[in-house]
Amino acid sequence: MSDPTRNLISVLVTGIGGGGHGEQILKALKLGTLSYNITGTDMNAHCANRPRVDHFAVLPAASDSAYIGAVVNLAKEHECVAIFHGSEPEMLELSRARQVLESEGLYVPVNPQRVLEICQDKAKTFCHLQAHGFPVPEFHEIASMDDLNSVEIFPVIIKPSVGGGGSSNVFIAQTRSELEMFARYLLELYARFIVQEYVGTADQEFTVGVLFGSDGALINSIAIKRKINNALTIRSRVPNLSGRKELGQTLIVSTGISQGQVADWPQVRRQCEAMAASLAPLAPVNIQCRMVNNTVVPFEINPRFSGTTSLRAMAGYNEPETLIRRDVLGQTIETGFAYRDAMILRSLKETLLEF
Protein backbone atom coordinates (compact mmCIF):
# COMPACT_ATOMS: atom_id res chain seq x y z
CA MET A 1 0.00 0.00 0.00
CA SER A 2 1.31 3.45 -0.88
CA ASP A 3 2.08 5.93 1.89
CA PRO A 4 -0.38 8.85 1.57
CA THR A 5 2.11 11.21 3.19
CA ARG A 6 4.43 10.69 0.19
CA ASN A 7 1.78 11.64 -2.35
CA LEU A 8 0.78 15.16 -3.27
CA ILE A 9 -2.09 16.32 -1.09
CA SER A 10 -4.29 18.78 -2.96
CA VAL A 11 -5.69 21.63 -0.86
CA LEU A 12 -7.44 24.89 -1.61
CA VAL A 13 -6.57 28.03 0.35
CA THR A 14 -8.76 31.06 -0.21
CA GLY A 15 -7.93 34.72 0.39
CA ILE A 16 -4.15 34.34 0.06
CA GLY A 17 -3.59 38.03 -0.65
CA GLY A 18 -3.85 41.01 1.65
CA GLY A 19 -1.73 39.78 4.53
CA GLY A 20 -4.60 37.95 6.24
CA HIS A 21 -4.83 34.47 7.71
CA GLY A 22 -5.09 32.90 4.24
CA GLU A 23 -1.53 34.00 3.55
CA GLN A 24 -0.54 32.61 6.95
CA ILE A 25 -2.07 29.20 6.21
CA LEU A 26 -0.29 29.12 2.85
CA LYS A 27 3.06 29.89 4.50
CA ALA A 28 2.47 27.22 7.15
CA LEU A 29 1.70 24.57 4.53
CA LYS A 30 4.89 25.54 2.71
CA LEU A 31 6.76 24.90 5.99
CA GLY A 32 5.12 21.50 6.44
CA THR A 33 6.63 18.06 6.00
CA LEU A 34 3.90 16.74 3.71
CA SER A 35 3.91 17.40 -0.04
CA TYR A 36 1.12 19.66 -1.25
CA ASN A 37 -0.52 20.66 -4.49
CA ILE A 38 -1.90 24.05 -3.47
CA THR A 39 -4.63 25.96 -5.24
CA GLY A 40 -4.76 29.55 -4.01
CA THR A 41 -7.49 32.09 -4.59
CA ASP A 42 -8.14 35.76 -4.10
CA MET A 43 -10.65 38.39 -5.25
CA ASN A 44 -7.86 40.23 -7.06
CA ALA A 45 -5.57 38.94 -9.81
CA HIS A 46 -2.86 41.28 -8.49
CA CYS A 47 -2.05 38.98 -5.58
CA ALA A 48 1.43 39.00 -4.06
CA ASN A 49 1.26 35.29 -3.19
CA ARG A 50 0.20 34.19 -6.66
CA PRO A 51 3.71 32.86 -7.50
CA ARG A 52 3.75 30.73 -4.32
CA VAL A 53 0.88 28.40 -5.27
CA ASP A 54 0.63 25.64 -7.87
CA HIS A 55 -2.65 26.96 -9.25
CA PHE A 56 -4.24 30.37 -8.84
CA ALA A 57 -7.81 31.48 -9.45
CA VAL A 58 -9.80 34.65 -8.93
CA LEU A 59 -13.02 33.99 -6.99
CA PRO A 60 -16.06 36.23 -6.63
CA ALA A 61 -16.66 37.97 -3.32
CA ALA A 62 -17.94 35.75 -0.53
CA SER A 63 -21.20 37.74 -0.59
CA ASP A 64 -21.79 36.77 -4.24
CA SER A 65 -24.40 34.03 -4.73
CA ALA A 66 -21.97 32.28 -7.09
CA TYR A 67 -19.21 32.03 -4.48
CA ILE A 68 -19.86 28.56 -3.00
CA GLY A 69 -20.46 27.02 -6.42
CA ALA A 70 -17.19 28.49 -7.67
CA VAL A 71 -15.33 27.11 -4.64
CA VAL A 72 -16.77 23.61 -5.13
CA ASN A 73 -16.01 23.59 -8.86
CA LEU A 74 -12.44 24.73 -8.28
CA ALA A 75 -11.89 22.13 -5.54
CA LYS A 76 -13.22 19.39 -7.84
CA GLU A 77 -11.10 20.59 -10.76
CA HIS A 78 -7.91 20.22 -8.74
CA GLU A 79 -9.05 17.17 -6.73
CA CYS A 80 -8.71 18.98 -3.42
CA VAL A 81 -9.34 17.14 -0.18
CA ALA A 82 -9.49 20.23 2.04
CA ILE A 83 -10.52 23.88 1.88
CA PHE A 84 -8.96 26.47 4.19
CA HIS A 85 -10.68 29.85 4.40
CA GLY A 86 -8.42 32.89 4.31
CA SER A 87 -10.77 35.74 5.19
CA GLU A 88 -13.61 36.30 7.65
CA PRO A 89 -16.33 36.85 4.99
CA GLU A 90 -15.32 33.53 3.41
CA MET A 91 -15.25 31.88 6.83
CA LEU A 92 -18.91 32.84 7.33
CA GLU A 93 -20.00 31.50 3.96
CA LEU A 94 -18.03 28.26 4.24
CA SER A 95 -19.46 27.69 7.72
CA ARG A 96 -23.01 28.13 6.37
CA ALA A 97 -22.23 25.75 3.50
CA ARG A 98 -20.31 23.22 5.58
CA GLN A 99 -22.75 20.34 5.05
CA VAL A 100 -22.79 20.92 1.29
CA LEU A 101 -19.00 20.98 1.15
CA GLU A 102 -18.61 17.89 3.31
CA SER A 103 -21.12 16.04 1.14
CA GLU A 104 -18.68 16.67 -1.71
CA GLY A 105 -15.97 14.92 0.30
CA LEU A 106 -14.20 18.15 1.29
CA TYR A 107 -12.67 18.73 4.71
CA VAL A 108 -13.37 22.30 5.88
CA PRO A 109 -11.79 23.33 9.21
CA VAL A 110 -14.27 26.06 10.09
CA ASN A 111 -16.23 26.64 13.28
CA PRO A 112 -20.03 26.26 13.43
CA GLN A 113 -22.19 29.34 13.06
CA ARG A 114 -23.08 29.28 16.77
CA VAL A 115 -19.40 29.85 17.60
CA LEU A 116 -18.99 32.55 14.96
CA GLU A 117 -22.08 34.41 16.19
CA ILE A 118 -20.55 34.72 19.67
CA CYS A 119 -16.98 35.49 18.72
CA GLN A 120 -17.68 38.00 15.98
CA ASP A 121 -19.63 40.21 18.37
CA LYS A 122 -17.42 41.55 21.17
CA ALA A 123 -20.33 42.19 23.54
CA LYS A 124 -21.62 38.63 23.03
CA THR A 125 -18.09 37.32 23.56
CA PHE A 126 -17.76 39.06 26.93
CA CYS A 127 -21.28 37.99 27.98
CA HIS A 128 -20.48 34.37 27.10
CA LEU A 129 -17.21 34.44 29.06
CA GLN A 130 -18.88 36.07 32.07
CA ALA A 131 -21.65 33.46 32.04
CA HIS A 132 -18.98 30.73 32.18
CA GLY A 133 -17.12 32.33 35.07
CA PHE A 134 -14.18 33.86 33.20
CA PRO A 135 -12.82 37.34 33.96
CA VAL A 136 -13.41 40.08 31.37
CA PRO A 137 -12.75 43.82 31.36
CA GLU A 138 -15.60 46.02 32.51
CA PHE A 139 -17.55 46.75 29.33
CA HIS A 140 -20.56 48.68 28.06
CA GLU A 141 -22.33 48.45 24.73
CA ILE A 142 -23.14 51.91 23.39
CA ALA A 143 -25.98 52.65 20.96
CA SER A 144 -26.54 56.32 21.84
CA MET A 145 -24.76 59.17 23.58
CA ASP A 146 -26.99 58.63 26.62
CA ASP A 147 -25.49 55.16 27.07
CA LEU A 148 -22.16 56.78 27.95
CA ASN A 149 -23.57 57.64 31.38
CA SER A 150 -22.90 54.05 32.44
CA VAL A 151 -19.15 54.43 31.85
CA GLU A 152 -17.41 55.43 35.07
CA ILE A 153 -13.93 53.90 34.88
CA PHE A 154 -11.05 55.30 32.78
CA PRO A 155 -9.01 54.81 30.69
CA VAL A 156 -11.10 52.81 28.22
CA ILE A 157 -10.79 51.23 24.80
CA ILE A 158 -13.49 52.18 22.31
CA LYS A 159 -14.10 49.94 19.28
CA PRO A 160 -16.83 48.50 17.05
CA SER A 161 -18.83 45.65 18.56
CA VAL A 162 -18.85 43.82 15.22
CA GLY A 163 -16.11 43.98 12.61
CA GLY A 164 -13.26 46.41 13.02
CA GLY A 165 -10.66 43.88 11.87
CA GLY A 166 -7.00 44.85 12.05
CA SER A 167 -7.69 47.18 14.99
CA SER A 168 -9.46 49.72 12.75
CA ASN A 169 -11.52 52.42 14.46
CA VAL A 170 -10.08 51.53 17.87
CA PHE A 171 -9.34 54.41 20.23
CA ILE A 172 -8.08 55.08 23.76
CA ALA A 173 -10.05 57.57 25.91
CA GLN A 174 -8.68 58.77 29.24
CA THR A 175 -11.34 61.39 29.97
CA ARG A 176 -15.07 61.78 29.48
CA SER A 177 -14.56 64.50 26.89
CA GLU A 178 -12.36 62.16 24.83
CA LEU A 179 -14.93 59.40 25.23
CA GLU A 180 -17.72 61.66 23.98
CA MET A 181 -15.62 62.83 21.01
CA PHE A 182 -14.85 59.30 19.84
CA ALA A 183 -18.42 58.16 20.56
CA ARG A 184 -19.89 60.82 18.25
CA TYR A 185 -17.54 59.70 15.52
CA LEU A 186 -18.25 55.98 15.89
CA LEU A 187 -22.03 56.45 16.09
CA GLU A 188 -21.84 58.02 12.64
CA LEU A 189 -20.31 54.78 11.36
CA TYR A 190 -21.90 52.01 13.44
CA ALA A 191 -25.25 51.31 15.06
CA ARG A 192 -23.41 50.33 18.22
CA PHE A 193 -19.93 50.01 19.62
CA ILE A 194 -18.28 48.78 22.78
CA VAL A 195 -16.43 50.60 25.54
CA GLN A 196 -14.18 48.39 27.65
CA GLU A 197 -11.82 49.07 30.49
CA TYR A 198 -8.15 49.36 29.53
CA VAL A 199 -6.36 46.62 31.46
CA GLY A 200 -2.78 45.52 31.97
CA THR A 201 0.34 46.54 30.10
CA ALA A 202 1.51 45.93 26.56
CA ASP A 203 4.51 43.89 27.75
CA GLN A 204 2.06 41.29 29.12
CA GLU A 205 -0.03 40.92 25.96
CA PHE A 206 -0.40 37.47 24.40
CA THR A 207 -1.92 35.91 21.33
CA VAL A 208 -2.96 32.34 22.12
CA GLY A 209 -4.04 29.65 19.68
CA VAL A 210 -6.12 26.71 20.87
CA LEU A 211 -6.42 23.90 18.35
CA PHE A 212 -9.48 21.65 18.17
CA GLY A 213 -10.19 18.80 15.78
CA SER A 214 -13.35 18.37 13.72
CA ASP A 215 -14.73 16.16 16.53
CA GLY A 216 -14.27 18.95 19.09
CA ALA A 217 -11.28 17.33 20.80
CA LEU A 218 -8.59 19.62 22.19
CA ILE A 219 -5.32 18.92 20.38
CA ASN A 220 -2.91 21.54 21.68
CA SER A 221 -2.35 25.22 22.41
CA ILE A 222 0.39 27.79 21.85
CA ALA A 223 1.02 31.26 23.25
CA ILE A 224 3.12 34.08 21.83
CA LYS A 225 4.09 36.88 24.18
CA ARG A 226 3.77 39.83 21.87
CA LYS A 227 6.64 42.20 21.19
CA ILE A 228 4.88 45.50 20.51
CA ASN A 229 7.62 47.89 19.53
CA ASN A 230 7.25 49.35 16.02
CA ALA A 231 4.89 50.67 13.34
CA LEU A 232 3.86 47.15 12.33
CA THR A 233 2.71 46.28 15.82
CA ILE A 234 1.43 49.56 17.35
CA ARG A 235 -1.98 50.89 16.30
CA SER A 236 -2.01 53.80 18.77
CA ARG A 237 0.13 54.95 21.67
CA VAL A 238 -0.53 57.76 24.15
CA PRO A 239 1.08 58.87 27.44
CA ASN A 240 -0.76 57.52 30.48
CA LEU A 241 -2.36 60.59 32.05
CA SER A 242 -5.01 58.64 33.95
CA GLY A 243 -3.13 58.49 37.25
CA ARG A 244 -3.32 54.68 37.21
CA LYS A 245 0.36 53.79 37.52
CA GLU A 246 -0.31 50.05 37.30
CA LEU A 247 -1.03 50.53 33.58
CA GLY A 248 2.50 51.77 32.85
CA GLN A 249 3.77 55.05 31.46
CA THR A 250 2.24 54.50 28.02
CA LEU A 251 -1.14 53.19 26.90
CA ILE A 252 -0.92 51.09 23.75
CA VAL A 253 -3.35 49.47 21.34
CA SER A 254 -1.65 46.84 19.19
CA THR A 255 -2.31 46.16 15.52
CA GLY A 256 -3.45 42.87 14.05
CA ILE A 257 0.18 42.06 13.20
CA SER A 258 1.76 39.97 15.95
CA GLN A 259 5.34 38.98 16.62
CA GLY A 260 7.14 37.88 19.73
CA GLN A 261 8.31 35.02 21.92
CA VAL A 262 6.99 31.50 21.56
CA ALA A 263 7.43 29.60 24.82
CA ASP A 264 5.44 27.20 27.02
CA TRP A 265 3.62 29.92 29.03
CA PRO A 266 1.58 27.22 30.85
CA GLN A 267 -0.42 29.60 33.04
CA VAL A 268 -1.58 31.57 30.01
CA ARG A 269 -2.28 28.52 27.87
CA ARG A 270 -4.32 26.59 30.45
CA GLN A 271 -6.63 29.52 31.14
CA CYS A 272 -7.10 30.13 27.42
CA GLU A 273 -7.77 26.44 26.76
CA ALA A 274 -10.63 26.57 29.26
CA MET A 275 -12.07 29.73 27.69
CA ALA A 276 -11.89 28.29 24.20
CA ALA A 277 -13.39 24.95 25.27
CA SER A 278 -16.42 26.76 26.70
CA LEU A 279 -17.41 27.59 23.10
CA ALA A 280 -17.41 23.90 22.06
CA PRO A 281 -15.49 24.71 18.86
CA LEU A 282 -14.73 22.34 15.99
CA ALA A 283 -11.76 24.23 14.54
CA PRO A 284 -9.00 26.62 15.70
CA VAL A 285 -9.71 29.47 18.12
CA ASN A 286 -7.39 32.40 18.80
CA ILE A 287 -7.55 34.50 21.98
CA GLN A 288 -6.08 37.99 22.33
CA CYS A 289 -5.42 38.79 25.98
CA ARG A 290 -3.29 40.39 28.64
CA MET A 291 -1.98 38.79 31.81
CA VAL A 292 -3.02 40.85 34.84
CA ASN A 293 -1.97 39.66 38.31
CA ASN A 294 -1.51 36.09 37.01
CA THR A 295 -4.98 36.09 35.46
CA VAL A 296 -5.71 36.04 31.74
CA VAL A 297 -8.03 38.89 30.80
CA PRO A 298 -9.22 38.45 27.17
CA PHE A 299 -10.15 41.34 24.94
CA GLU A 300 -10.99 39.46 21.73
CA ILE A 301 -11.58 35.92 20.49
CA ASN A 302 -11.15 35.08 16.81
CA PRO A 303 -12.81 31.75 15.88
CA ARG A 304 -10.29 30.89 13.18
CA PHE A 305 -6.65 30.43 12.25
CA SER A 306 -4.46 33.24 13.52
CA GLY A 307 -2.42 35.95 11.88
CA THR A 308 0.54 34.18 13.50
CA THR A 309 -0.12 30.74 11.95
CA SER A 310 3.15 30.73 10.00
CA LEU A 311 5.14 31.98 13.01
CA ARG A 312 3.81 29.07 15.00
CA ALA A 313 4.72 26.67 12.19
CA MET A 314 8.28 28.01 12.30
CA ALA A 315 8.39 26.87 15.93
CA GLY A 316 7.15 23.38 15.03
CA TYR A 317 3.46 24.00 15.75
CA ASN A 318 1.91 23.67 12.30
CA GLU A 319 -1.86 23.90 12.75
CA PRO A 320 -3.12 23.34 9.18
CA GLU A 321 -0.81 20.36 8.65
CA THR A 322 -1.73 18.90 12.04
CA LEU A 323 -5.41 19.01 11.08
CA ILE A 324 -4.72 17.43 7.69
CA ARG A 325 -2.75 14.64 9.33
CA ARG A 326 -5.40 14.03 11.98
CA ASP A 327 -8.74 14.72 10.29
CA VAL A 328 -7.95 13.90 6.64
CA LEU A 329 -5.22 11.23 6.75
CA GLY A 330 -6.44 9.68 10.02
CA GLN A 331 -3.06 9.82 11.73
CA THR A 332 -2.74 9.79 15.50
CA ILE A 333 -1.59 13.15 16.83
CA GLU A 334 -0.16 13.36 20.33
CA THR A 335 -2.25 15.68 22.49
CA GLY A 336 -0.07 18.55 23.68
CA PHE A 337 2.79 17.68 21.31
CA ALA A 338 6.04 19.57 21.94
CA TYR A 339 7.31 22.55 19.96
CA ARG A 340 10.33 24.78 20.44
CA ASP A 341 10.83 28.15 22.12
CA ALA A 342 11.69 30.96 19.73
CA MET A 343 11.66 34.72 19.27
CA ILE A 344 10.08 35.45 15.90
CA LEU A 345 10.04 38.96 14.43
CA ARG A 346 8.41 40.39 11.33
CA SER A 347 9.22 42.85 8.56
CA LEU A 348 7.85 43.85 5.17
CA LYS A 349 8.69 41.94 2.01
CA GLU A 350 8.16 43.06 -1.59
CA THR A 351 7.05 40.84 -4.49
CA LEU A 352 7.52 41.51 -8.21
CA LEU A 353 4.66 40.11 -10.30
CA GLU A 354 5.17 39.37 -13.98
CA PHE A 355 2.19 38.69 -16.26
N, C-alpha and C positions, 0 to 999 in steps of 0.2 A: 504494500500500500504506500502511495506517495505521501510525503510529509507536507501538510498544507502550509506550514510556515515557510517552506522553500518555494512555494508558488507565489506568483503575483496576486496580491489581494486588491481587488478593485474597490475603491471608495470614492464617494462624491463629497466634496467640501464646498459649501456655498459661502458667499460673501467673503472671498479671500482678499479683497482690496480694502482700503480705508483704515488699516491698522486696528481692526477689531478682533474679536475672538476667532473668526474664521481664519485669519492670517496666523494666529497663534496655534490653532489646531494643525494647519498645514505644516508649520515649522516643526511641531512636535512629531508628526508622522515622519517627516524627513530625518528626524533624529532617532527614529525607532530602529529596532533590530529585524523587523519583518520587511518583506519586499512589497512595495505598493505600486499600483497603477492608479494614479490620482487624477480625477476629473475635478477641476476647479471652476467655480462660477462667480460672476459678479454682475451687477446691473450695468456696469460701464466697461466698454472694450479697452479703455485706457486704464488698465489694472497693473499695478507695479509687480504683482506676484504671478502674472500670466506666464513668464518664462519658467517658473518653478514647478509647473504641473505638466502632466503628460497630455492632458486634453483640457481645453478651455472653452467655455460657452458663456454667452450673455443670456441671463434669465430676466424675465419681466419682474417688476416689483412684487413683493410678497402680497401686496394688497390687490394685485391683478387677479381676476378670476381664472386666468390661464396658468397661474403660477404652479399649482400642484401638479397639473397635467404635464407641464414642461419638465418639472423635476423627475416625475416618474419615467417619462419617455427618455430623458437623458440617462437616468440610472440604468434603464433596460438596455439602451444602446451600448453602454460601456460595461455591462454585466457587473454592476456594482452590488456589493453585499451590504453596504452601510452608507448612510447619509448623515453627515455632520452639519448642523446649522452654524452659520457664521455671523448672523446678525439677529437682534431681538425681534424685528418684524417677522423674519423667517422662522424663528423659534416658535412664535405664536401660531403661525399657519401650519407648521409641521406637527406641532402638538395636536392641533384640531384634527389633522388628517392622519394621525398616527395609525389608526386601525386600517385605513386604506393602504397606507404604505407597508405596514406589516403583512397585509394580505398579499402584497406583491413580493414577499420574501425579503423585504428590506429591513435592516436593523437601524433604528433611529433613536440614539441616546438623547431623548428630550423629556423633560418633566411633564407630568399631567397638567391639565389646565387649572385644576384646583390649587396646585403649588404656584403656578405662574400668577394666578389672580391675587394671591397673598403677597408674593415677593415683589411684584411690579407696582405695588401701591405701598408707599412707605408707612402710611398710617395703619394700614391693615397688617403690615409686617410687625410693627411695634405692638399692636393689639394682640396679635397671635402670640408673640413672645411673652408678653405680660401674662396672658391667660395660662401659659405653660410654666410660669414661675421664673422666667429669665429676666435679668435686669435690663432696662432700656433707659436712654436719656429721657428726662421730662420732655414731653412733646405736646403740641397743640396743632390741630388742623384748622386752617384759616380760610374762610370763604367770604369774609367781609371785614372791613376795617373795625367794626365793633368787636369781632372775635379776638382782636389783639388785647382786649382788656384782661383776658385770662393769663396772659404772659407776664410773669412777675420776676423770673430769674434771668440774669444776663451774665456773660454774653451768650448769644444764641446763633445757631446756624439756620438759615432760611433757604428753602429749596422746594422745587415742585414735588407734589405728592406722587405724581405719576410721570414717568419719563425723566427728562433732565440728564440723559446719559452723558458720560464724560465730564461730570461735574459742571455742566452748563447751568447758568442762572442759579448759582449757589453763592450766598453772601454771608458775611459775618456782621452781626449787629451787636454793639456793646452798650447802646443806649436806646431809650424808647424812640427818640427822634430818628435814629438810624433805622430802627425796626419799621417805623411808619413810612419812611421814605422807600425802603425796599418793598414793603407790602403794597404800596400804591402801584409800583412798577409791575410786580408779579401778578397782581389782580387784573392788570390790563392784558396779560398773556394767558393766564390760567384761571379756571373756575375755582380752584382751591390750591393751597400750598401748605407746607408743613413748617412749623417752627420747632426746633429741638434744642435742648440745652447743649452748649459746647462743653465737651468733657475731655479730660486727659490732656496729654501732650503728644506732639507729632512724633517724638522719638519712641513712643510706645504704641505706634499704629501698626496693625498687621492686616495682611490679606490672607485668608485661610480657605483652602479648598478641602471639601469633604466629598469623597467619591463613593457613590452608590451604584450598584449594578441594576440591571433591568428588573430584577426580582425584589428590589428594595433593600438588599443586604449591604451593610457598610463594608467597604473594601479597605479604605485607608484615608488618611488626612495629611495635609501638609500646610505649614505656616511660613510665611515670609514676613520678617520684620522689616517694614518699609524704610528705605533710605530716601527721605524727602529733602532734597538739597539743591534742586536746580529748576530751570524753566520747564523741563519735561514733567516734573513731579509736583510742582507747586501751582495750584490754581489761584489762590489769593493768600496774602500774608500781611498782617497788620500788627502794630505794637499792642501789647496787652495793656489797656488802660482801665480795665474793669476793677482793679484792686484785688483780684483773686490770684494770688501768687502761685497757687498750686497748679495753675494752667501754663506756667512758664512766661518768659518775657515776650514771646511772640505767639499770636494765634494764627494757625495755618489750616487752610483747606487744601487737600491734595487733589491732584488730577486723577484721571482714570488710568494713567500710565504708572505702573508699579515697578520698583526694583528693590533690591535689598538682600538680606541675609536669610538663606534657607538653613534651618537647624531643626532640632527636635521640638523645642518649645512645647513640652507636654501639657503644661497647665493651660496654655492657650488652645491647643488642639482638642483636648478632652472637653472643654466647655463648648467649643464650637461644634464638635461632633454631636453633643446632646441637643444643641439648638437646631442643627440641620435635621437630625433624626425626628424631631417633633413635627416636621412637615411631611413625613412619610414620602420622601422623594424617590424617584426611579432613575435618576441621572445625577450628574454633578451639581453641587451647590457651592457657592463662594460667598464667604462672609467677610465684610469689611468692618473692622472693629478697632478699639483701643483698649489697652490693659490699664485699668484704674484700680489701684490698691489690690492687686492680685485677682481682680475680677474682670472678665471680658465684658465690655459694653459695646454692643453692635450698633452700627449706624446705617447699615445697608446689607441686604442679602440679594445676591444675584443667582437665580435658579438655573445656572448654565456653566459651561466652561469659562475659565477666567481669562483676563487679559495677561495673565502670567503663565499660561499653559506651557509655552515653550521654555520659559525659565525653569519651570519645575522639571520638564523633560531633561534639561541640561544637567539637573541634579540627580537623574535616575528615577524620576517620578513621572512617567509618561502616561497621562490619563487616557487619551484616545486609544493608544495601543493596548493598554491594560484592558479596556472595555472590549476591544476587538478580540483579544486573546480569550477573555472570559466568556463574553456573551455571544460571540460569533463562532470562534473556533472551539469553544467548550473546554478550554484549558483550565486547570486548577490554579488559582492565584492565591498566594499566601496573604491572609488578612494582616494588615499592618506591615507589609513588606518594607525592608530597609531602603533608604536612599541616603545620599551623602550631604554633608554640610557644605555650603558654598556661599560666597558673596557674588551676586550677579548684578551687573550694572548695564544700563542701556544708553544708546546714542542713536542719532539719525543715520540712515543709510539711503543713498540715492540709487535709482535704477534707470538705465537707458533702455527704452523700448524701441525696437525696430520693426516696422510693418512692411 
